[in-house]
Amino acid sequence: MCGIVAAAAGSNIVPVLVEGLKKLEYRGYDSAGLAVIGQNGIERVRSVGRVAELESASAATHSPTGIAHTRWATHGIPCERNAHPHVSGAIAVVHNGIIENYESLRQELSAQGYVFTSDTDTESIAHLVQATLQDEPDLFQAVRLACQRLVGAYAIAVIDHSQPGRIVVAREGSPLLLGVSDTGNYAASDASALLQVTRNMVYLENGDVAELTADKVRIARLDGTPVERPIHVSQLSAAAVELGTFRHYMQKEIFEQPDALANTLEIVGGSKTIQPGIFGADAGQLLAGVDSILILACGTSAHSGYTARYWLEAIAGVPCAVEIASEYRYRVSVPNPRQLIVAISQSGETADTLAALRHAKELGQPKTLAICNVPESAIVRESALRFITRAGPEIGVASTKAFTTQLAALFLLTLVMAKVKGRLAPEQESTFIDQLRHLPVAVNKVLELEDAIEVWAKRFADKHHALFLGRGRHYPIALEGALKLKEISYIHAEAYPAGELKHGPLALVDANMPVISVAPNDQLLDKLKSNLKEVQARGGELYVFADADSEIPESEGVHILRLPEHYGELSPILHVIPLQLLSYHAALVKGTDVDKPRNLAKSVTVE
Ligand code: HGA
């Protein structure tokens, strides 16, 4: 959330800033802005809306040193006045995060005569750095000292017109990395923004402050101690973040799922057995003593956790609870040092999940496993064990391939736990592994349903509400379907376990309420059919995703699409795909901005 780019080079960096912001736009798109060190002072350009607007507005701006930002508003409405960079005298600041003590800083700085022109928390950083410069004229030292007074989360980049050629950046809680090259040095919220200029990345740690010039980088801790951080050569492919022939990133990412799953499952190789070592060198020892599992996650990642709970208890016989990270981190809970904490997050930087992981560790729960899509992320670095899904960069705000690859990872965890507990017979193990290997092919076949789903989606054009039903391990899939639909089409959608209908939600059902049901051919199918009859009897319009062999006939008000294969335990991975496609096409029909839904952003790095 919020994207930062900064560049110090030997030539004009405005195109680099703009190109970098385009790559970070998924993190926020309320407004965009940049500031450069110009001939006569700081030159700032800001615009409400997309980076494309900023690109035109900044066409005449040139400088070798500058900072830029794309915003997802937390403090102050999206408008030009609140857009970053914020300036104070000769300095300009961009910021990702939330400054929790901004009100007291604002009071203190206002009393000193600083005039605030925005409603943001960020502006207090600008004035604080300016105030600190009065006693400590060196920008690097002033930013370092100012950061010591900030409470909350930040990644910042600061320039000072009176110290041209220099950029000072710092991070605490929000992501920030440096890109280093012979022609210039850069900083950004993620590597995709800098691939245009370098592959050599330096990941800053929390509490680091760094100074960039065109030919030098230096890093210190907030107390002033100099530190060295290693250079990583990014393996991210530039093509992976291009849209190619697809209309939207979400569509591209839905269709990338066969490859994403194949890449994620490559770790199993040609083997007929699965080893704990796929979760890290110490996994065998660490998992042996585990008596239960607590999954901590938010949003779509929580839905993958809810699905895994069905697998872990049924197949591995391990008690499993799933908790929304933002609740767990603040509630009084009973720690269990033998419990495995599983933190799931696409970006590995989700603020609530990271804080929940840290909270668990502080409570004395050392057994931790990260399931993330970004290897260098904070959640991965801070967990004892890790599994990196290999979905590739996910740009669409509505998560798709990250979800299905998380499910694949969690199924592997289930198999490993079952093995550790002595509950997995060799034949069963090799059957599950074969099924996993076949998944990319099975997913490809499900994707062929797109045209039929598009036809269904047209019927959602005038709908304002929808109900999703599922049972057992497909109830979380119904939850995910409802989340996808509301995120991108703004149709209000709720998901219920189908057996719960009669306890309340059935009151909502009428001809205007489409009911979408996930109906695989499992032991709950007959029960589900009865629930669907209850809907039909109230005039509800049913859209059912069944398996090839689910015996549910088409009838008045009952539309059926059959998935090509019946997939047993792994069926949730297939059944979520038509729900992703339905949301995507419903959003197209509604005319919403699919990849950048209103009020949302990717990588939720604020609380
Ligand atoms: N708090 C700042 C920055 C917002 C942000 O980082 N969002 O993720 C603002 O509201 O402008």
Residues whose N, C-alpha, C, O or C-beta is under 5 A from the ligand:
A	BS01	HGA	M1 C2 W72 A73 T74 H75 N82 H95 N96 G97 I98 T120 D121 T122 V606
